[in-house]
Amino acid sequence: MNSKSQQSSAFEKFASKVSKAAGSTTAFISAFIIVVAWAVSGPIFDYSETWQLVINTGTTIITFLMVFLIQKAQNKDSLAIQLKLNELVASNDLSSNSLVDIESMTEEEMIIIQKYYHRLSELAKKDQSIRTSHSIAEAHELHNRKKQKNVKPNKTKRTPKNSSKK
């Protein structure tokens, strides 16, 4: 492994541990105690600007850093979930493979797929049994059948091979 990969891995581990720790009960209680201690110390420091600046600066710095750490951990978790979902979709014979890697599609493409799911919902509501299943591929197939029914065969004129157009 190169050093850049090891640094990235170390940062991922750090971000993951910090974001888990920040979401713990212990972290909340610690933050609460700090705020209470700061509030109680107000009369001691005469509620000075420095006293106010301490809590403002501290919370701003912590918030600023935590945004990036939590986002890094969230990106990794989101990617792991997407990969697991892709595996489930790809491994199921009845699933539509058009959903694999859907997160890389444009919003317009996702809206088209959402319309298919809306159509599937309508199909499911018409069924007598809740055990009947439909797929996007089935919706595509029904659409293509309708399309082929509406297309009339073209009557083409046969022209001799040696004729030329003028």
N, C-alpha and C positions, 0 to 999 in steps of 0.2 A: 504494500500500500504506500502511496506517496503521502507527503506531509500534509498537502491540502485536503486530501480525503480524511486523514486522521483528525485534522483540526475541525473539519465539518462534522465528523462523527462525535467529537468531544463536545462541540457546541450543541448538537442535537440532544445528546445525553443530558447536558447541563440544562438546556431549555425545557426538556421533558420533566426533569426532577424539580426544577424551580416552579414550573406551572402546576405540577401536582401538589407541591408543598404550599403554594400560594392559595390553592383552593381548599386547603384543609381547615378543620375546625381550630387547630392550634394557631394557624396564621391569622385567622379572624380574631380570635381571642387576644392574641398579641397586639394586633393593630388597634383593637378596641381599648386595651389597657394603655397603649401609648397615647391615644387621643384623650382618654380620661386623665392621664397624668399631665398631659399638656394643658387641659382645661383647668385642672386643680392648681397648676402652677401659675395661672394667670394673675391672681392677686399678688403673688410673691414678686412677679416681674412687672407689676403695675399695668398689666395688659399693654405693654409697650409694642412699638412697631417691630422690634427685634423678636419679641415673643411670638407675634403673629407670623413674621417672616420665617421662623423656624419650621412651623407646621406647614406653611404654604410651600416652601422650598422642598422640604422632605417629601411631601405627598406628590409634588410635581415630578421630582426626579424618579421616585419609585414608580409612579404611573407611566412615565415615559419609557422607562426600561422594560416594565412588565408587558406593555403593549407588544413589543417586538418579541420578547421571549414566549409569550402566550401564542402569538400568531405563528411563530416557528413551530411550536409543538402542535398547534391546530392544523397547520398545513400538512405535517407528517401524518397525523391521525386521519385527516381527510383523504390523503392519498392512499393510505392503507385500506380505508373503507371502500374507496372507489375500486381498488384492485380486487378486493374480496368480492364486491358486487359483480365486477367484470367476469371473474372466474365462475360465479354462480350462473350468470346469464350464458356464458360461453359453454358451460358444461351441461346445461339442460337442453335436451333435444327439442322441446316445445317452445323454448324462449326465442325471441327475435334477436339475432346477432347484431341488428342495427343499433341496439342499445349499448353495446360494448363501446367504451370510450366516448360516451355521450357528452361528458363534461368538456370535450374539446370542440363540440359543435357550436355554431353561432346561436344566438338567442332565437333568431327566426326559424332555424332548423328545429330547435327544441319546441317551438310553438306548433310547428307542423306535427310533430310526434305527439304533443299534448292533444291535438285535435283527434288523432287516431285513438288515443286512450279515451277521449270523450265518446267517440263512436263505439268503442268496446264496452263502455259503461252502458250505453244505450242498448247494445245487443244483449248484455247480461240482464238488464231490467226486463227485456221481453221474454227471457227464458222462464220456463216453469220451474226448473230445478236450479238451486244455487250451486250445484256441483258442476254445471256446464261451464267450460272455460273457453275463452276466446283469446286470440293473439293479434298482434299488429300484422303479422304475415297474413293472417286470415282476412283482416280488413283490406290489405293490399290486394289479395287474391279476389275478393268480392268486387273491389273497385276495377281491377283489370278485366274481369268477366263482363262487367257492365260496359266498360269502354269498348271491348271487342264486339259486343252485341250492337252497339251504336255505330260502329264503323261499317260502311257498306263496301262490298268488294268493288274495286275499280275495274271498269272494262277498258282494257288497253287496246289500242289499235296496233296491228302488226304492220310494220313497214318492211319492205324488202331490204335485204342487207346492203345492196349496192346503191340504193337511192341516197341522194344527198339533199340536205336542206339548203334552201336558197333564201 
